[in-house]
Amino acid sequence: MVKAKTDEISVEEKLRALFELQQIDSKIDKIRVVRGELPLEVRDLEDLVAGLETRITNFNEELKSLEDAIVEKKNVMKDAQALIKKYETQQNKVRNNREYDSITKEIEFQNLEIQLAEKRIKEYKANIIAKKEIAEKSEEELKDRQKDLKLKKKELDEIVSETEKEEASLLKKSKASEAIIEERLLNAYKRIRTNVMNGLGVVTVERDACGGCFNKIPPQRQLDIRTHKKVIVCEHCGRILVDAEILSGKPVKA
């Protein structure tokens, strides 16, 4: 959009454009308030779901590793038992005490290997039980969070669907109003909006007071505001002041 030549536009037209801009921006603010924290809630839930999915994947990998370790230890036991049988057969054929003692030590060693493997298998099984309990709780939590995420996404999509066309139309009108306001005045308006809680940079005089901070405005200053000859700001809050009749004239055109 080509910005209008601001030196060809009267102060009254600029004030009217500013007030119209404020009304449009306030409507946009309300739309965004309706959405509230939903986008952040959806993002947080997405992160939580992704974290739980990763956690469950890691648990499953750990469980598979423990199950593989149990199989490995059972094979160790099987091999040790086979060696014991072999050594026991050899014991019956020894020719001296030295050979007998050597084979006996081998049998003892293989029995220790079996005991150690049994101990490790018990530890692995206990670890599997503990991890399965945590994994099951994580899966339950994941299902709950996925349900929450689905509902929040649906809620957000409905709100966005209801408001996106209206917001786009208002943003277009906002740009049109901005086009006929000189840059210095527009920047002042935006700065005020940013610094106040309710986003009101332009307010009307209500019951002889500023519509933003509610401080009284002297009669002469109210008269100056009604003449639309210059831009007047509240001495207390800095908001731009206009009278309630500012929009009663012809619409401002860019």
C-alpha positions in Angstrom: 0.0 0.0 0.0 1.3 3.4 -0.9 1.4 5.7 2.1 -0.6 8.9 1.7 1.1 12.2 1.8 0.6 13.2 5.4 1.1 16.9 4.7 -2.1 16.9 2.6 -4.2 15.5 5.4 -5.7 17.7 8.2 -5.0 17.1 11.9 -8.7 16.2 12.3 -8.4 13.5 9.7 -5.3 12.2 11.3 -7.0 12.1 14.7 -10.0 10.4 13.2 -7.7 7.8 11.5 -5.9 7.3 14.8 -9.1 6.7 16.7 -10.4 4.3 14.0 -7.0 2.5 14.1 -7.4 2.2 17.9 -10.9 0.7 17.5 -9.7 -1.8 14.9 -6.6 -2.7 16.9 -8.7 -3.2 20.0 -10.9 -5.7 18.1 -7.8 -7.5 17.0 -6.6 -7.6 20.7 -9.9 -9.1 21.8 -9.7 -11.8 19.1 -6.2 -12.7 20.4 -7.3 -12.7 24.0 -10.1 -15.2 23.1 -7.3 -17.5 21.8 -5.5 -16.8 25.1 -2.8 -19.2 26.0 -4.1 -22.0 23.8 -1.2 -21.9 21.3 1.3 -22.1 24.2 -0.7 -24.9 25.9 -0.7 -26.9 22.6 3.0 -26.4 22.2 3.7 -27.4 25.7 1.6 -30.6 25.3 3.3 -31.4 22.1 6.7 -31.2 23.8 5.4 -33.3 26.7 4.0 -36.0 24.4 7.2 -36.1 22.4 9.2 -36.4 25.6 7.0 -39.3 26.9 7.3 -41.0 23.5 11.1 -40.8 23.7 11.1 -42.0 27.3 8.9 -45.0 26.4 11.1 -45.8 23.4 14.2 -45.7 25.7 12.5 -48.0 28.2 11.6 -50.5 25.5 15.2 -50.5 24.3 16.5 -51.0 27.8 14.0 -53.9 28.4 15.1 -55.5 25.1 18.7 -55.1 26.3 17.9 -56.7 29.7 16.0 -59.6 28.0 19.0 -60.2 25.7 21.3 -60.2 28.7 19.2 -62.8 30.4 19.4 -65.0 27.3 23.1 -64.5 27.2 23.5 -65.6 30.9 21.3 -68.6 30.3 23.6 -69.6 27.5 26.6 -69.1 29.9 24.8 -71.5 32.4 24.1 -74.0 29.6 27.7 -74.0 28.5 29.0 -74.3 32.1 26.7 -77.2 32.8 28.0 -79.0 29.6 31.6 -78.4 30.7 30.8 -79.8 34.2 29.4 -83.0 32.7 32.5 -83.2 30.5 34.9 -82.7 33.5 33.0 -85.2 35.6 33.4 -87.8 32.9 37.2 -86.9 32.8 37.4 -87.3 36.5 36.6 -91.0 36.2 39.5 -91.5 33.9 42.3 -89.6 35.8 45.5 -91.3 36.5 46.8 -89.2 39.5 45.7 -86.8 42.2 47.1 -83.8 40.3 44.8 -84.3 37.3 41.9 -85.0 39.7 42.5 -81.7 41.6 42.9 -79.7 38.3 39.6 -81.0 37.0 37.9 -80.4 40.4 38.9 -76.8 40.2 37.5 -76.5 36.7 34.2 -77.9 37.9 34.2 -75.5 40.9 34.9 -72.6 38.5 32.0 -73.5 36.2 29.7 -73.8 39.2 30.7 -70.3 40.3 30.0 -69.1 36.7 26.5 -70.7 37.0 25.9 -69.0 40.4 27.0 -65.7 39.1 24.8 -66.0 36.0 21.8 -66.9 38.2 22.5 -63.9 40.4 22.7 -61.6 37.3 19.5 -63.1 35.9 17.6 -62.3 39.1 19.0 -58.7 39.0 17.9 -58.3 35.4 14.5 -59.7 36.0 14.0 -57.4 39.0 15.1 -54.5 36.8 12.7 -55.5 34.1 9.8 -55.5 36.5 10.7 -52.1 37.8 11.2 -50.6 34.4 7.9 -52.2 33.1 6.0 -50.5 35.9 7.5 -47.1 35.1 7.0 -47.8 31.3 3.3 -48.7 31.9 2.8 -45.5 34.0 4.5 -43.5 31.2 2.2 -45.1 28.6 -0.9 -44.2 30.7 0.3 -40.7 31.0 1.1 -40.5 27.3 -2.5 -41.6 26.5 -3.9 -39.0 28.8 -1.7 -36.2 27.4 -2.5 -37.3 23.8 -6.2 -36.9 24.6 -5.5 -33.5 26.2 -3.5 -32.5 23.1 -6.3 -33.6 20.7 -8.9 -31.6 22.6 -6.7 -28.5 22.9 -5.9 -28.7 19.2 -9.5 -29.1 18.3 -10.4 -26.1 20.5 -7.6 -24.0 19.0 -8.6 -25.0 15.4 -12.2 -24.0 16.1 -11.2 -20.6 17.5 -8.7 -20.0 14.7 -11.3 -21.0 12.1 -13.9 -18.7 13.6 -11.6 -15.7 14.0 -8.9 -15.9 11.3 -11.1 -14.3 8.5 -12.2 -11.5 10.9 -8.7 -10.9 12.0 -7.4 -10.8 8.4 -10.1 -8.3 7.5 -9.3 -6.1 10.6 -5.5 -6.3 9.9 -6.2 -5.0 6.4 -8.3 -2.1 7.8 -5.6 -1.4 10.3 -3.0 -1.1 7.6 -5.3 1.2 5.6 -5.6 3.5 8.6 -1.9 3.4 9.3 -1.2 4.6 5.7 -2.7 8.0 6.3 -1.0 8.7 9.6 2.5 10.3 9.6 5.2 8.0 10.8 6.1 10.0 13.9 2.5 10.0 15.2 2.0 6.3 14.3 5.2 5.3 16.1 4.1 7.3 19.2 0.7 5.5 19.1 2.3 2.1 18.8 4.8 2.9 21.6 1.9 4.0 23.9 0.0 0.8 23.1 3.0 -1.3 24.0 3.5 0.5 27.3 -0.1 0.3 28.7 -1.9 -2.7 30.0 -5.1 -2.4 28.0 -3.5 -1.5 24.7 -5.3 1.8 24.4 -3.1 4.5 22.8 -6.0 6.7 21.8 -8.8 7.4 24.2 -11.8 9.7 24.4 -12.6 12.3 27.1 -15.2 10.8 29.4 -16.9 12.8 32.1 -14.2 15.5 31.9 -11.5 12.9 32.4 -9.0 10.9 30.4 -10.6 7.6 29.2 -7.3 5.8 29.9 -6.1 6.9 33.4 -9.3 8.8 34.5 -7.5 11.9 35.6 -9.4 15.2 35.2 -8.8 17.3 32.1 -9.0 21.1 32.4 -11.9 22.8 30.5 -9.6 24.8 28.2 -7.7 21.6 27.3 -11.1 19.8 26.6 -12.0 22.7 24.3 -8.7 22.3 22.4 -9.4 18.6 22.0 -12.9 19.3 20.5 -11.5 21.7 17.9 -9.4 18.9 16.3 -6.7 21.4 15.5 -3.7 19.7 17.1 -2.7 16.4 18.7 -3.1 16.5 22.4 -1.9 13.9 24.9 -2.9 13.3 28.5 -0.5 15.0 30.9 -0.7 12.1 33.3 -0.6 8.9 31.1 0.6 10.2 27.7 -2.3 8.7 25.8 -3.6 10.6 22.7 -6.9 12.3 23.5 -9.9 12.8 21.2 -13.5 13.7 21.8 -16.3 11.2 21.4 -17.6 13.0 18.3 -14.5 12.6 16.3 -16.0 9.9 14.1 -19.2 11.8 13.4 -17.6 13.5 10.4 -17.1 11.9 6.9 -15.0 8.7 6.9 -11.3 9.3 6.3 -10.0 8.0 3.0 -6.3 7.1 2.2 
